[in-house]
């Protein structure tokens, strides 16, 4: 049962971290407006592909995970 308790605590800390990031993401004005983010709007269709933002987030998360593994 001790391992299950540790796992639940780890998931809780992870959820708190994800929640904090989501709360702060709206306060970063350039997030979602990077070069490479594609936006198309017509009369009936709006298409938004945040490719630049996804690349930036992927790089940051990869760097963080690399540093934690060392």
PDB file of N, H, CA, C and O in Angstrom:
ATOM      1  N   UNK A   1       0.816  -1.200   0.000  1.00  0.00           N
ATOM      2  CA  UNK A   1       0.000   0.000   0.000  1.00  0.00           C
ATOM      3  C   UNK A   1       0.855   1.257   0.000  1.00  0.00           C
ATOM      4  O   UNK A   1       0.396   2.309  -0.446  1.00  0.00           O
ATOM      5  N   UNK A   2       2.097   1.173   0.494  1.00  0.00           N
ATOM      6  H   UNK A   2       2.470   0.318   0.856  1.00  0.00           H
ATOM      7  CA  UNK A   2       2.975   2.335   0.529  1.00  0.00           C
ATOM      8  C   UNK A   2       3.307   2.844  -0.864  1.00  0.00           C
ATOM      9  O   UNK A   2       3.405   4.051  -1.087  1.00  0.00           O
ATOM     10  N   UNK A   3       3.484   1.899  -1.819  1.00  0.00           N
ATOM     11  H   UNK A   3       3.405   0.918  -1.638  1.00  0.00           H
ATOM     12  CA  UNK A   3       3.794   2.307  -3.189  1.00  0.00           C
ATOM     13  C   UNK A   3       2.605   3.024  -3.824  1.00  0.00           C
ATOM     14  O   UNK A   3       2.784   3.992  -4.564  1.00  0.00           O
ATOM     15  N   UNK A   4       1.401   2.553  -3.538  1.00  0.00           N
ATOM     16  H   UNK A   4       1.257   1.767  -2.937  1.00  0.00           H
ATOM     17  CA  UNK A   4       0.201   3.201  -4.081  1.00  0.00           C
ATOM     18  C   UNK A   4       0.060   4.614  -3.529  1.00  0.00           C
ATOM     19  O   UNK A   4      -0.310   5.529  -4.265  1.00  0.00           O
ATOM     20  N   UNK A   5       0.347   4.803  -2.260  1.00  0.00           N
ATOM     21  H   UNK A   5       0.647   4.060  -1.662  1.00  0.00           H
ATOM     22  CA  UNK A   5       0.290   6.127  -1.654  1.00  0.00           C
ATOM     23  C   UNK A   5       1.286   7.088  -2.284  1.00  0.00           C
ATOM     24  O   UNK A   5       0.961   8.246  -2.545  1.00  0.00           O
ATOM     25  N   UNK A   6       2.496   6.606  -2.528  1.00  0.00           N
ATOM     26  H   UNK A   6       2.760   5.665  -2.316  1.00  0.00           H
ATOM     27  CA  UNK A   6       3.510   7.448  -3.185  1.00  0.00           C
ATOM     28  C   UNK A   6       3.092   7.811  -4.595  1.00  0.00           C
ATOM     29  O   UNK A   6       3.303   8.940  -5.039  1.00  0.00           O
ATOM     30  N   UNK A   7       2.499   6.854  -5.306  1.00  0.00           N
ATOM     31  H   UNK A   7       2.328   5.937  -4.945  1.00  0.00           H
ATOM     32  CA  UNK A   7       2.043   7.105  -6.666  1.00  0.00           C
ATOM     33  C   UNK A   7       0.937   8.162  -6.688  1.00  0.00           C
ATOM     34  O   UNK A   7       0.939   9.049  -7.542  1.00  0.00           O
ATOM     35  N   UNK A   8       0.000   8.066  -5.755  1.00  0.00           N
ATOM     36  H   UNK A   8      -0.002   7.345  -5.062  1.00  0.00           H
ATOM     37  CA  UNK A   8      -1.077   9.055  -5.686  1.00  0.00           C
ATOM     38  C   UNK A   8      -0.549  10.442  -5.335  1.00  0.00           C
ATOM     39  O   UNK A   8      -1.031  11.442  -5.868  1.00  0.00           O
ATOM     40  N   UNK A   9       0.427  10.509  -4.452  1.00  0.00           N
ATOM     41  H   UNK A   9       0.819   9.697  -4.019  1.00  0.00           H
ATOM     42  CA  UNK A   9       1.037  11.803  -4.113  1.00  0.00           C
ATOM     43  C   UNK A   9       1.748  12.374  -5.332  1.00  0.00           C
ATOM     44  O   UNK A   9       1.654  13.573  -5.594  1.00  0.00           O
ATOM     45  N   UNK A  10       2.456  11.537  -6.080  1.00  0.00           N
ATOM     46  H   UNK A  10       2.532  10.562  -5.868  1.00  0.00           H
ATOM     47  CA  UNK A  10       3.150  11.986  -7.286  1.00  0.00           C
ATOM     48  C   UNK A  10       2.157  12.519  -8.319  1.00  0.00           C
ATOM     49  O   UNK A  10       2.395  13.563  -8.925  1.00  0.00           O
ATOM     50  N   UNK A  11       1.054  11.812  -8.519  1.00  0.00           N
ATOM     51  H   UNK A  11       0.861  10.963  -8.026  1.00  0.00           H
ATOM     52  CA  UNK A  11       0.029  12.297  -9.449  1.00  0.00           C
ATOM     53  C   UNK A  11      -0.571  13.618  -8.976  1.00  0.00           C
ATOM     54  O   UNK A  11      -0.832  14.505  -9.789  1.00  0.00           O
ATOM     55  N   UNK A  12      -0.789  13.754  -7.687  1.00  0.00           N
ATOM     56  H   UNK A  12      -0.577  13.034  -7.026  1.00  0.00           H
ATOM     57  CA  UNK A  12      -1.329  15.006  -7.151  1.00  0.00           C
ATOM     58  C   UNK A  12      -0.391  16.179  -7.373  1.00  0.00           C
ATOM     59  O   UNK A  12      -0.825  17.264  -7.761  1.00  0.00           O
ATOM     60  N   UNK A  13       0.894  15.964  -7.127  1.00  0.00           N
ATOM     61  H   UNK A  13       1.247  15.083  -6.811  1.00  0.00           H
ATOM     62  CA  UNK A  13       1.878  17.028  -7.356  1.00  0.00           C
ATOM     63  C   UNK A  13       1.937  17.363  -8.842  1.00  0.00           C
ATOM     64  O   UNK A  13       2.057  18.532  -9.208  1.00  0.00           O
ATOM     65  N   UNK A  14       1.853  16.360  -9.692  1.00  0.00           N
ATOM     66  H   UNK A  14       1.756  15.410  -9.395  1.00  0.00           H
ATOM     67  CA  UNK A  14       1.844  16.595 -11.138  1.00  0.00           C
ATOM     68  C   UNK A  14       0.641  17.406 -11.575  1.00  0.00           C
ATOM     69  O   UNK A  14       0.768  18.309 -12.403  1.00  0.00           O
ATOM     70  N   UNK A  15      -0.531  17.094 -11.027  1.00  0.00           N
ATOM     71  H   UNK A  15      -0.634  16.361 -10.355  1.00  0.00           H
ATOM     72  CA  UNK A  15      -1.737  17.849 -11.361  1.00  0.00           C
ATOM     73  C   UNK A  15      -1.662  19.290 -10.878  1.00  0.00           C
ATOM     74  O   UNK A  15      -2.131  20.200 -11.561  1.00  0.00           O
ATOM     75  N   UNK A  16      -1.077  19.501  -9.706  1.00  0.00           N
ATOM     76  H   UNK A  16      -0.697  18.762  -9.151  1.00  0.00           H
ATOM     77  CA  UNK A  16      -0.891  20.866  -9.209  1.00  0.00           C
ATOM     78  C   UNK A  16       0.041  21.634 -10.140  1.00  0.00           C
ATOM     79  O   UNK A  16      -0.210  22.800 -10.445  1.00  0.00           O
ATOM     80  N   UNK A  17       1.107  20.994 -10.590  1.00  0.00           N
ATOM     81  H   UNK A  17       1.311  20.047 -10.342  1.00  0.00           H
ATOM     82  CA  UNK A  17       2.042  21.634 -11.514  1.00  0.00           C
ATOM     83  C   UNK A  17       1.384  21.988 -12.840  1.00  0.00           C
ATOM     84  O   UNK A  17       1.578  23.087 -13.359  1.00  0.00           O
ATOM     85  N   UNK A  18       0.611  21.063 -13.388  1.00  0.00           N
ATOM     86  H   UNK A  18       0.453  20.170 -12.967  1.00  0.00           H
ATOM     87  CA  UNK A  18      -0.082  21.313 -14.654  1.00  0.00           C
ATOM     88  C   UNK A  18      -1.104  22.440 -14.482  1.00  0.00           C
ATOM     89  O   UNK A  18      -1.241  23.290 -15.362  1.00  0.00           O
ATOM     90  N   UNK A  19      -1.809  22.451 -13.373  1.00  0.00           N
ATOM     91  H   UNK A  19      -1.698  21.761 -12.659  1.00  0.00           H
ATOM     92  CA  UNK A  19      -2.771  23.515 -13.109  1.00  0.00           C
ATOM     93  C   UNK A  19      -2.103  24.875 -13.003  1.00  0.00           C
ATOM     94  O   UNK A  19      -2.627  25.868 -13.509  1.00  0.00           O
ATOM     95  N   UNK A  20      -0.948  24.928 -12.348  1.00  0.00           N
ATOM     96  H   UNK A  20      -0.522  24.122 -11.937  1.00  0.00           H
ATOM     97  CA  UNK A  20      -0.218  26.190 -12.240  1.00  0.00           C
ATOM     98  C   UNK A  20       0.248  26.698 -13.589  1.00  0.00           C
ATOM     99  O   UNK A  20       0.174  27.894 -13.870  1.00  0.00           O
ATOM    100  N   UNK A  21       0.726  25.792 -14.422  1.00  0.00           N
ATOM    101  H   UNK A  21       0.786  24.820 -14.194  1.00  0.00           H
ATOM    102  CA  UNK A  21       1.161  26.188 -15.764  1.00  0.00           C
ATOM    103  C   UNK A  21      -0.020  26.707 -16.578  1.00  0.00           C
ATOM    104  O   UNK A  21       0.111  27.711 -17.279  1.00  0.00           O
ATOM    105  N   UNK A  22      -1.164  26.044 -16.496  1.00  0.00           N
ATOM    106  H   UNK A  22      -1.271  25.229 -15.927  1.00  0.00           H
ATOM    107  CA  UNK A  22      -2.330  26.495 -17.236  1.00  0.00           C
ATOM    108  C   UNK A  22      -2.831  27.854 -16.750  1.00  0.00           C
ATOM    109  O   UNK A  22      -3.307  28.662 -17.548  1.00  0.00           O
ATOM    110  N   UNK A  23      -2.727  28.104 -15.466  1.00  0.00           N
ATOM    111  H   UNK A  23      -2.341  27.448 -14.818  1.00  0.00           H
ATOM    112  CA  UNK A  23      -3.138  29.411 -14.940  1.00  0.00           C
ATOM    113  C   UNK A  23      -2.212  30.513 -15.432  1.00  0.00           C
ATOM    114  O   UNK A  23      -2.674  31.614 -15.733  1.00  0.00           O
ATOM    115  N   UNK A  24      -0.917  30.240 -15.519  1.00  0.00           N
ATOM    116  H   UNK A  24      -0.542  29.345 -15.275  1.00  0.00           H
ATOM    117  CA  UNK A  24       0.041  31.248 -15.943  1.00  0.00           C
ATOM    118  C   UNK A  24       0.135  31.394 -17.455  1.00  0.00           C
ATOM    119  O   UNK A  24       0.611  32.421 -17.939  1.00  0.00           O
ATOM    120  N   UNK A  25      -0.301  30.406 -18.206  1.00  0.00           N
ATOM    121  H   UNK A  25      -0.687  29.572 -17.813  1.00  0.00           H
ATOM    122  CA  UNK A  25      -0.180  30.440 -19.662  1.00  0.00           C
ATOM    123  C   UNK A  25      -0.999  31.569 -20.275  1.00  0.00           C
ATOM    124  O   UNK A  25      -0.596  32.125 -21.296  1.00  0.00           O
ATOM    125  N   UNK A  26      -2.112  31.916 -19.698  1.00  0.00           N
ATOM    126  H   UNK A  26      -2.440  31.464 -18.868  1.00  0.00           H
ATOM    127  CA  UNK A  26      -2.931  32.998 -20.221  1.00  0.00           C
ATOM    128  C   UNK A  26      -2.325  34.367 -20.000  1.00  0.00           C
ATOM    129  O   UNK A  26      -2.732  35.333 -20.645  1.00  0.00           O
ATOM    130  N   UNK A  27      -1.361  34.470 -19.100  1.00  0.00           N
ATOM    131  H   UNK A  27      -1.031  33.686 -18.575  1.00  0.00           H
ATOM    132  CA  UNK A  27      -0.743  35.754 -18.788  1.00  0.00           C
ATOM    133  C   UNK A  27       0.510  36.025 -19.612  1.00  0.00           C
ATOM    134  O   UNK A  27       1.122  37.085 -19.478  1.00  0.00           O
ATOM    135  N   UNK A  28       0.899  35.075 -20.465  1.00  0.00           N
ATOM    136  H   UNK A  28       0.402  34.214 -20.574  1.00  0.00           H
ATOM    137  CA  UNK A  28       2.057  35.257 -21.343  1.00  0.00           C
ATOM    138  C   UNK A  28       1.516  35.743 -22.689  1.00  0.00           C
ATOM    139  O   UNK A  28       0.920  34.957 -23.426  1.00  0.00           O
ATOM    140  N   UNK A  29       1.714  37.039 -23.029  1.00  0.00           N
ATOM    141  H   UNK A  29       2.198  37.677 -22.431  1.00  0.00           H
ATOM    142  CA  UNK A  29       1.031  37.593 -24.208  1.00  0.00           C
ATOM    143  C   UNK A  29       1.533  37.040 -25.544  1.00  0.00           C
ATOM    144  O   UNK A  29       0.772  37.016 -26.511  1.00  0.00           O
ATOM    145  N   UNK A  30       2.778  36.600 -25.627  1.00  0.00           N
ATOM    146  H   UNK A  30       3.397  36.620 -24.842  1.00  0.00           H
ATOM    147  CA  UNK A  30       3.311  36.139 -26.900  1.00  0.00           C
ATOM    148  C   UNK A  30       3.062  34.659 -27.146  1.00  0.00           C
ATOM    149  O   UNK A  30       3.294  34.173 -28.253  1.00  0.00           O
ATOM    150  N   UNK A  31       2.596  33.938 -26.142  1.00  0.00           N
ATOM    151  H   UNK A  31       2.408  34.333 -25.243  1.00  0.00           H
ATOM    152  CA  UNK A  31       2.348  32.508 -26.304  1.00  0.00           C
ATOM    153  C   UNK A  31       1.136  32.307 -27.211  1.00  0.00           C
ATOM    154  O   UNK A  31       0.045  32.793 -26.914  1.00  0.00           O
ATOM    155  N   UNK A  32       1.327  31.604 -28.294  1.00  0.00           N
ATOM    156  H   UNK A  32       2.213  31.209 -28.535  1.00  0.00           H
ATOM    157  CA  UNK A  32       0.260  31.402 -29.272  1.00  0.00           C
ATOM    158  C   UNK A  32       0.345  32.363 -30.435  1.00  0.00           C
ATOM    159  O   UNK A  32      -0.457  32.275 -31.365  1.00  0.00           O
ATOM    160  N   UNK A  33       1.297  33.279 -30.407  1.00  0.00           N
ATOM    161  H   UNK A  33       1.948  33.351 -29.652  1.00  0.00           H
ATOM    162  CA  UNK A  33       1.471  34.244 -31.498  1.00  0.00           C
ATOM    163  C   UNK A  33       2.915  34.226 -31.991  1.00  0.00           C
ATOM    164  O   UNK A  33       3.441  35.256 -32.412  1.00  0.00           O
ATOM    165  N   UNK A  34       3.546  33.078 -31.941  1.00  0.00           N
ATOM    166  H   UNK A  34       3.119  32.241 -31.598  1.00  0.00           H
ATOM    167  CA  UNK A  34       4.936  32.942 -32.361  1.00  0.00           C
ATOM    168  C   UNK A  34       5.017  32.778 -33.877  1.00  0.00           C
ATOM    169  O   UNK A  34       4.038  32.389 -34.513  1.00  0.00           O
ATOM    170  N   UNK A  35       6.187  33.076 -34.459  1.00  0.00           N
ATOM    171  H   UNK A  35       6.982  33.392 -33.942  1.00  0.00           H
ATOM    172  CA  UNK A  35       6.369  32.753 -35.876  1.00  0.00           C
ATOM    173  C   UNK A  35       6.218  31.244 -36.070  1.00  0.00           C
ATOM    174  O   UNK A  35       6.786  30.461 -35.309  1.00  0.00           O
ATOM    175  N   UNK A  36       5.484  30.852 -37.046  1.00  0.00           N
ATOM    176  H   UNK A  36       5.022  31.489 -37.664  1.00  0.00           H
ATOM    177  CA  UNK A  36       5.217  29.439 -37.277  1.00  0.00           C
ATOM    178  C   UNK A  36       3.817  29.033 -36.848  1.00  0.00           C
ATOM    179  O   UNK A  36       3.348  27.957 -37.218  1.00  0.00           O
ATOM    180  N   UNK A  37       3.140  29.878 -36.071  1.00  0.00           N
ATOM    181  H   UNK A  37       3.521  30.752 -35.770  1.00  0.00           H
ATOM    182  CA  UNK A  37       1.750  29.614 -35.716  1.00  0.00           C
ATOM    183  C   UNK A  37       0.883  30.047 -36.890  1.00  0.00           C
ATOM    184  O   UNK A  37       0.905  31.210 -37.293  1.00  0.00           O
ATOM    185  N   UNK A  38       0.129  29.115 -37.431  1.00  0.00           N
ATOM    186  H   UNK A  38       0.111  28.170 -37.104  1.00  0.00           H
ATOM    187  CA  UNK A  38      -0.676  29.387 -38.615  1.00  0.00           C
ATOM    188  C   UNK A  38      -2.111  29.712 -38.207  1.00  0.00           C
ATOM    189  O   UNK A  38      -2.706  29.029 -37.373  1.00  0.00           O
ATOM    190  N   UNK A  39      -2.655  30.776 -38.817  1.00  0.00           N
ATOM    191  H   UNK A  39      -2.172  31.330 -39.494  1.00  0.00           H
ATOM    192  CA  UNK A  39      -4.018  31.206 -38.521  1.00  0.00           C
ATOM    193  C   UNK A  39      -4.709  31.527 -39.841  1.00  0.00           C
ATOM    194  O   UNK A  39      -4.204  32.330 -40.626  1.00  0.00           O
ATOM    195  N   UNK A  40      -5.849  30.910 -40.087  1.00  0.00           N
ATOM    196  H   UNK A  40      -6.259  30.258 -39.449  1.00  0.00           H
ATOM    197  CA  UNK A  40      -6.625  31.146 -41.293  1.00  0.00           C
ATOM    198  C   UNK A  40      -8.071  31.365 -40.899  1.00  0.00           C
ATOM    199  O   UNK A  40      -8.633  30.590 -40.126  1.00  0.00           O
ATOM    200  N   UNK A  41      -8.671  32.411 -41.424  1.00  0.00           N
ATOM    201  H   UNK A  41      -8.214  33.041 -42.052  1.00  0.00           H
ATOM    202  CA  UNK A  41     -10.072  32.700 -41.123  1.00  0.00           C
ATOM    203  C   UNK A  41     -10.782  33.072 -42.411  1.00  0.00           C
ATOM    204  O   UNK A  41     -10.324  33.936 -43.158  1.00  0.00           O
ATOM    205  N   UNK A  42     -11.898  32.417 -42.663  1.00  0.00           N
ATOM    206  H   UNK A  42     -12.270  31.714 -42.056  1.00  0.00           H
ATOM    207  CA  UNK A  42     -12.755  32.754 -43.785  1.00  0.00           C
ATOM    208  C   UNK A  42     -14.167  32.949 -43.239  1.00  0.00           C
ATOM    209  O   UNK A  42     -14.361  33.041 -42.026  1.00  0.00           O
ATOM    210  N   UNK A  43     -15.131  33.011 -44.117  1.00  0.00           N
ATOM    211  H   UNK A  43     -14.973  32.937 -45.102  1.00  0.00           H
ATOM    212  CA  UNK A  43     -16.506  33.259 -43.680  1.00  0.00           C
ATOM    213  C   UNK A  43     -17.028  32.184 -42.730  1.00  0.00           C
ATOM    214  O   UNK A  43     -17.669  32.498 -41.728  1.00  0.00           O
ATOM    215  N   UNK A  44     -16.756  30.925 -43.042  1.00  0.00           N
ATOM    216  H   UNK A  44     -16.235  30.670 -43.856  1.00  0.00           H
ATOM    217  CA  UNK A  44     -17.335  29.831 -42.261  1.00  0.00           C
ATOM    218  C   UNK A  44     -16.305  28.964 -41.552  1.00  0.00           C
ATOM    219  O   UNK A  44     -16.668  28.066 -40.793  1.00  0.00           O
ATOM    220  N   UNK A  45     -15.035  29.225 -41.791  1.00  0.00           N
ATOM    221  H   UNK A  45     -14.740  29.955 -42.407  1.00  0.00           H
ATOM    222  CA  UNK A  45     -13.994  28.355 -41.243  1.00  0.00           C
ATOM    223  C   UNK A  45     -12.920  29.187 -40.561  1.00  0.00           C
ATOM    224  O   UNK A  45     -12.449  30.180 -41.115  1.00  0.00           O
ATOM    225  N   UNK A  46     -12.538  28.779 -39.361  1.00  0.00           N
ATOM    226  H   UNK A  46     -12.921  27.973 -38.911  1.00  0.00           H
ATOM    227  CA  UNK A  46     -11.387  29.354 -38.678  1.00  0.00           C
ATOM    228  C   UNK A  46     -10.454  28.206 -38.327  1.00  0.00           C
ATOM    229  O   UNK A  46     -10.863  27.227 -37.704  1.00  0.00           O
ATOM    230  N   UNK A  47      -9.198  28.335 -38.733  1.00  0.00           N
ATOM    231  H   UNK A  47      -8.865  29.130 -39.240  1.00  0.00           H
ATOM    232  CA  UNK A  47      -8.220  27.285 -38.512  1.00  0.00           C
ATOM    233  C   UNK A  47      -7.009  27.886 -37.818  1.00  0.00           C
ATOM    234  O   UNK A  47      -6.454  28.883 -38.281  1.00  0.00           O
ATOM    235  N   UNK A  48      -6.604  27.290 -36.722  1.00  0.00           N
ATOM    236  H   UNK A  48      -7.056  26.481 -36.345  1.00  0.00           H
ATOM    237  CA  UNK A  48      -5.443  27.748 -35.974  1.00  0.00           C
ATOM    238  C   UNK A  48      -4.549  26.558 -35.692  1.00  0.00           C
ATOM    239  O   UNK A  48      -4.976  25.601 -35.046  1.00  0.00           O
ATOM    240  N   UNK A  49      -3.304  26.604 -36.172  1.00  0.00           N
ATOM    241  H   UNK A  49      -2.958  27.381 -36.698  1.00  0.00           H
ATOM    242  CA  UNK A  49      -2.330  25.543 -35.950  1.00  0.00           C
ATOM    243  C   UNK A  49      -1.123  26.142 -35.236  1.00  0.00           C
ATOM    244  O   UNK A  49      -0.311  26.812 -35.873  1.00  0.00           O
ATOM    245  N   UNK A  50      -0.986  25.921 -33.943  1.00  0.00           N
ATOM    246  H   UNK A  50      -1.646  25.376 -33.425  1.00  0.00           H
ATOM    247  CA  UNK A  50       0.109  26.524 -33.174  1.00  0.00           C
ATOM    248  C   UNK A  50       1.414  25.730 -33.281  1.00  0.00           C
ATOM    249  O   UNK A  50       1.895  25.193 -32.283  1.00  0.00           O
ATOM    250  N   UNK A  51       1.981  25.654 -34.472  1.00  0.00           N
ATOM    251  H   UNK A  51       1.590  26.091 -35.283  1.00  0.00           H
ATOM    252  CA  UNK A  51       3.186  24.843 -34.681  1.00  0.00           C
ATOM    253  C   UNK A  51       4.393  25.423 -33.940  1.00  0.00           C
ATOM    254  O   UNK A  51       5.135  24.676 -33.303  1.00  0.00           O
ATOM    255  N   UNK A  52       4.600  26.728 -34.009  1.00  0.00           N
ATOM    256  H   UNK A  52       3.997  27.335 -34.526  1.00  0.00           H
ATOM    257  CA  UNK A  52       5.727  27.351 -33.321  1.00  0.00           C
ATOM    258  C   UNK A  52       5.630  27.207 -31.816  1.00  0.00           C
ATOM    259  O   UNK A  52       6.628  26.939 -31.147  1.00  0.00           O
ATOM    260  N   UNK A  53       4.437  27.384 -31.283  1.00  0.00           N
ATOM    261  H   UNK A  53       3.626  27.602 -31.827  1.00  0.00           H
ATOM    262  CA  UNK A  53       4.227  27.246 -29.842  1.00  0.00           C
ATOM    263  C   UNK A  53       4.471  25.799 -29.399  1.00  0.00           C
ATOM    264  O   UNK A  53       5.074  25.566 -28.352  1.00  0.00           O
ATOM    265  N   UNK A  54       4.011  24.840 -30.182  1.00  0.00           N
ATOM    266  H   UNK A  54       3.521  25.029 -31.033  1.00  0.00           H
ATOM    267  CA  UNK A  54       4.231  23.427 -29.839  1.00  0.00           C
ATOM    268  C   UNK A  54       5.713  23.086 -29.849  1.00  0.00           C
ATOM    269  O   UNK A  54       6.181  22.339 -28.990  1.00  0.00           O
ATOM    270  N   UNK A  55       6.456  23.625 -30.809  1.00  0.00           N
ATOM    271  H   UNK A  55       6.075  24.232 -31.507  1.00  0.00           H
ATOM    272  CA  UNK A  55       7.898  23.380 -30.856  1.00  0.00           C
ATOM    273  C   UNK A  55       8.591  23.961 -29.630  1.00  0.00           C
ATOM    274  O   UNK A  55       9.461  23.317 -29.045  1.00  0.00           O
ATOM    275  N   UNK A  56       8.209  25.171 -29.240  1.00  0.00           N
ATOM    276  H   UNK A  56       7.502  25.694 -29.715  1.00  0.00           H
ATOM    277  CA  UNK A  56       8.814  25.808 -28.063  1.00  0.00           C
ATOM    278  C   UNK A  56       8.514  25.011 -26.794  1.00  0.00           C
ATOM    279  O   UNK A  56       9.413  24.769 -25.989  1.00  0.00           O
ATOM    280  N   UNK A  57       7.281  24.609 -26.616  1.00  0.00           N
ATOM    281  H   UNK A  57       6.551  24.806 -27.271  1.00  0.00           H
ATOM    282  CA  UNK A  57       6.897  23.834 -25.428  1.00  0.00           C
ATOM    283  C   UNK A  57       7.630  22.496 -25.417  1.00  0.00           C
ATOM    284  O   UNK A  57       8.080  22.046 -24.364  1.00  0.00           O
ATOM    285  N   UNK A  58       7.754  21.861 -26.575  1.00  0.00           N
ATOM    286  H   UNK A  58       7.389  22.228 -27.431  1.00  0.00           H
ATOM    287  CA  UNK A  58       8.461  20.592 -26.657  1.00  0.00           C
ATOM    288  C   UNK A  58       9.935  20.755 -26.284  1.00  0.00           C
ATOM    289  O   UNK A  58      10.485  19.922 -25.563  1.00  0.00           O
ATOM    290  N   UNK A  59      10.571  21.809 -26.763  1.00  0.00           N
ATOM    291  H   UNK A  59      10.124  22.485 -27.349  1.00  0.00           H
ATOM    292  CA  UNK A  59      11.965  22.055 -26.420  1.00  0.00           C
ATOM    293  C   UNK A  59      12.154  22.291 -24.932  1.00  0.00           C
ATOM    294  O   UNK A  59      13.080  21.750 -24.328  1.00  0.00           O
ATOM    295  N   UNK A  60      11.289  23.088 -24.342  1.00  0.00           N
ATOM    296  H   UNK A  60      10.537  23.528 -24.832  1.00  0.00           H
ATOM    297  CA  UNK A  60      11.398  23.394 -22.907  1.00  0.00           C
ATOM    298  C   UNK A  60      11.181  22.135 -22.077  1.00  0.00           C
ATOM    299  O   UNK A  60      11.945  21.873 -21.147  1.00  0.00           O
ATOM    300  N   UNK A  61      10.158  21.354 -22.395  1.00  0.00           N
ATOM    301  H   UNK A  61       9.538  21.566 -23.150  1.00  0.00           H
ATOM    302  CA  UNK A  61       9.899  20.127 -21.641  1.00  0.00           C
ATOM    303  C   UNK A  61      11.022  19.108 -21.822  1.00  0.00           C
ATOM    304  O   UNK A  61      11.388  18.417 -20.871  1.00  0.00           O
ATOM    305  N   UNK A  62      11.570  19.009 -23.028  1.00  0.00           N
ATOM    306  H   UNK A  62      11.273  19.570 -23.801  1.00  0.00           H
ATOM    307  CA  UNK A  62      12.695  18.096 -23.254  1.00  0.00           C
ATOM    308  C   UNK A  62      13.909  18.500 -22.435  1.00  0.00           C
ATOM    309  O   UNK A  62      14.591  17.647 -21.868  1.00  0.00           O
ATOM    310  N   UNK A  63      14.178  19.787 -22.371  1.00  0.00           N
ATOM    311  H   UNK A  63      13.624  20.480 -22.831  1.00  0.00           H
ATOM    312  CA  UNK A  63      15.307  20.274 -21.579  1.00  0.00           C
ATOM    313  C   UNK A  63      15.100  19.990 -20.092  1.00  0.00           C
ATOM    314  O   UNK A  63      16.029  19.563 -19.406  1.00  0.00           O
ATOM    315  N   UNK A  64      13.897  20.225 -19.597  1.00  0.00           N
ATOM    316  H   UNK A  64      13.142  20.572 -20.154  1.00  0.00           H
ATOM    317  CA  UNK A  64      13.604  19.972 -18.179  1.00  0.00           C
ATOM    318  C   UNK A  64      13.753  18.485 -17.863  1.00  0.00           C
ATOM    319  O   UNK A  64      14.368  18.122 -16.860  1.00  0.00           O
ATOM    320  N   UNK A  65      13.197  17.633 -18.707  1.00  0.00           N
ATOM    321  H   UNK A  65      12.698  17.928 -19.522  1.00  0.00           H
ATOM    322  CA  UNK A  65      13.301  16.191 -18.464  1.00  0.00           C
ATOM    323  C   UNK A  65      14.738  15.707 -18.581  1.00  0.00           C
ATOM    324  O   UNK A  65      15.145  14.812 -17.840  1.00  0.00           O
ATOM    325  N   UNK A  66      15.517  16.279 -19.497  1.00  0.00           N
ATOM    326  H   UNK A  66      15.186  17.006 -20.099  1.00  0.00           H
ATOM    327  CA  UNK A  66      16.925  15.912 -19.622  1.00  0.00           C
ATOM    328  C   UNK A  66      17.681  16.281 -18.348  1.00  0.00           C
ATOM    329  O   UNK A  66      18.508  15.504 -17.873  1.00  0.00           O
ATOM    330  N   UNK A  67      17.405  17.444 -17.802  1.00  0.00           N
ATOM    331  H   UNK A  67      16.733  18.075 -18.189  1.00  0.00           H
ATOM    332  CA  UNK A  67      18.095  17.875 -16.593  1.00  0.00           C
ATOM    333  C   UNK A  67      17.721  17.032 -15.381  1.00  0.00           C
ATOM    334  O   UNK A  67      18.561  16.794 -14.514  1.00  0.00           O
ATOM    335  N   UNK A  68      16.460  16.572 -15.309  1.00  0.00           N
ATOM    336  H   UNK A  68      15.778  16.765 -16.014  1.00  0.00           H
ATOM    337  CA  UNK A  68      16.035  15.733 -14.192  1.00  0.00           C
ATOM    338  C   UNK A  68      16.606  14.325 -14.288  1.00  0.00           C
ATOM    339  O   UNK A  68      16.799  13.678 -13.259  1.00  0.00           O
ATOM    340  N   UNK A  69      16.881  13.832 -15.495  1.00  0.00           N
ATOM    341  H   UNK A  69      16.724  14.359 -16.330  1.00  0.00           H
ATOM    342  CA  UNK A  69      17.413  12.487 -15.653  1.00  0.00           C
ATOM    343  C   UNK A  69      18.875  12.405 -15.304  1.00  0.00           C
ATOM    344  O   UNK A  69      19.376  11.321 -15.005  1.00  0.00           O
ATOM    345  N   UNK A  70      19.581  13.531 -15.333  1.00  0.00           N
ATOM    346  H   UNK A  70      19.174  14.412 -15.576  1.00  0.00           H
ATOM    347  CA  UNK A  70      21.004  13.533 -15.022  1.00  0.00           C
ATOM    348  C   UNK A  70      21.185  13.453 -13.573  1.00  0.00           C
ATOM    349  O   UNK A  70      22.318  13.441 -13.092  1.00  0.00           O
TER     350      UNK A  70
END
